[in-house]
Amino acid sequence: PMSYYQFSVTAKTALGWGYTTKGLVYTTNNREAPQPPSAPQISPSQIQDRDLTFSWTPGSDGYAPLRYYTIHYSESYGSWQMVTERVDPTVTTYTVYNLKPFTEYRFRIQATNDIGPSGWSEESNSTKTLPAAPSSTVENLKVTPITR
């Protein structure tokens, strides 16, 4: 059977009562893995030389609470690599750091609940990070004299 329950919690200390928090719980035997989120959307204003921010719309949660998102990225159409951190399920924007300047990237997202992971979202459009000045000094420089 499917049922809704609303819980209210209020804390009390020697100084008095705090604010009441309410939580709605939906119970069902029909839980399933979540649906994939939408493809990541990248706004041109969110593209930098070494980081990039994108957003997405969550899919259905499968009647089970989302636990985290997993993000993959592909550099210059190479193989998919995973961002090392699990992304909080309450956020729908994410910034990927430590990217290479003037390099093409694609992104995709997967949601996970207690039942399991969704499929992968559709890929973002391929997006190039901005160019940047060199980040290190020149090393092992050789100068060859040329005379005529």
TAHU-V574687 format. One record per run of one state. SS is the DSSP state (H for helix, E for strand, - for the rest). FROM is the first residue (numbers start at 1). TO is the last residue. Records with the same first field share a line. If there is no record, write none. Layout:
BEGIN
SS=FROM-TO + FROM-TO
END
This chain:
BEGIN
-=1-2 + 14-15 + 28-40 + 42-43 + 48-51 + 56-65 + 76-79 + 83-86 + 88-92 + 97-103 + 114-116 + 118-126 + 129-148
E=3-13 + 16-27 + 41-41 + 47-47 + 52-55 + 66-75 + 80-82 + 87-87 + 93-96 + 104-113 + 117-117 + 127-128
H=44-46
END
